[in-house]
Amino acid sequence: MAGAHGHNIEEAIVRVQDGGQKPTDAIVSLTSLSAEALRMKDTIGAIAAGMQADLVADGDPLTDLTALRRVAFVMKAGTIYRNEK
């Protein structure tokens, strides 16, 4: 998963729905473990002060990991970015 791109969320959803992985473990894999593998854990991979950006999903990914498909917006350095289709 780390360093891959394109279908990460879909792969995590399959691991949770079909493989029995806990949603929290899938989220850790998508965020902090990936950041560590990319040697970027000081700037990405966590929701904490000093990180580059925060992602806001439409729903609770702890109960429904598919909420990560529905990104409401990303906030980076206090600026909100929306995907206007």
CORMOMO-V119217 format. One record per residue. N is the residue number from 1. RES is the residue in one small letter. SS is DSSP state (2 for helix, 1 for strand, 0 for the rest). OMEGA is omega in whole degrees, 0 to 359 (NA if undefined). D_CENTER is the distance of its C-alpha to the mean C-alpha in whole Angstrom. Layout:
n,res,ss,omega,d_center
N,RES,SS,OMEGA,D_CENTER
N,RES,SS,OMEGA,D_CENTER
This chain:
n,res,ss,omega,d_center
1,m,0,184,12
2,a,0,179,12
3,g,0,178,13
4,a,0,178,13
5,h,0,175,12
6,g,0,185,12
7,h,0,184,12
8,n,2,182,9
9,i,2,180,8
10,e,2,178,11
11,e,2,179,12
12,a,2,179,10
13,i,2,178,12
14,v,2,180,15
15,r,2,179,15
16,v,2,185,14
17,q,2,185,17
18,d,0,185,19
19,g,0,178,19
20,g,0,178,19
21,q,0,177,16
22,k,0,178,15
23,p,2,180,11
24,t,2,178,11
25,d,2,178,11
26,a,2,180,9
27,i,2,177,6
28,v,2,179,8
29,s,2,181,9
30,l,2,188,5
31,t,0,189,5
32,s,2,179,9
33,l,2,177,11
34,s,2,178,10
35,a,2,179,11
36,e,2,180,14
37,a,2,179,15
38,l,0,183,15
39,r,0,181,17
40,m,0,186,15
41,k,0,178,14
42,d,0,183,16
43,t,0,180,14
44,i,0,172,10
45,g,0,179,8
46,a,0,172,9
47,i,0,184,10
48,a,0,178,14
49,a,0,178,17
50,g,0,178,17
51,m,0,187,13
52,q,0,185,13
53,a,1,174,11
54,d,1,180,9
55,l,1,178,7
56,v,1,182,10
57,a,1,178,9
58,d,0,181,13
59,g,0,182,13
60,d,0,182,12
61,p,0,177,9
62,l,0,177,12
63,t,0,180,14
64,d,0,184,13
65,l,2,178,10
66,t,2,175,11
67,a,2,179,10
68,l,2,173,7
69,r,2,186,10
70,r,0,179,11
71,v,1,179,10
72,a,1,175,13
73,f,1,174,12
74,v,1,176,11
75,m,1,179,13
76,k,1,179,15
77,a,0,177,18
78,g,0,179,19
79,t,1,180,19
80,i,1,177,17
81,y,1,179,16
82,r,0,176,16
83,n,0,180,16
84,e,0,182,20
85,k,0,NA,21
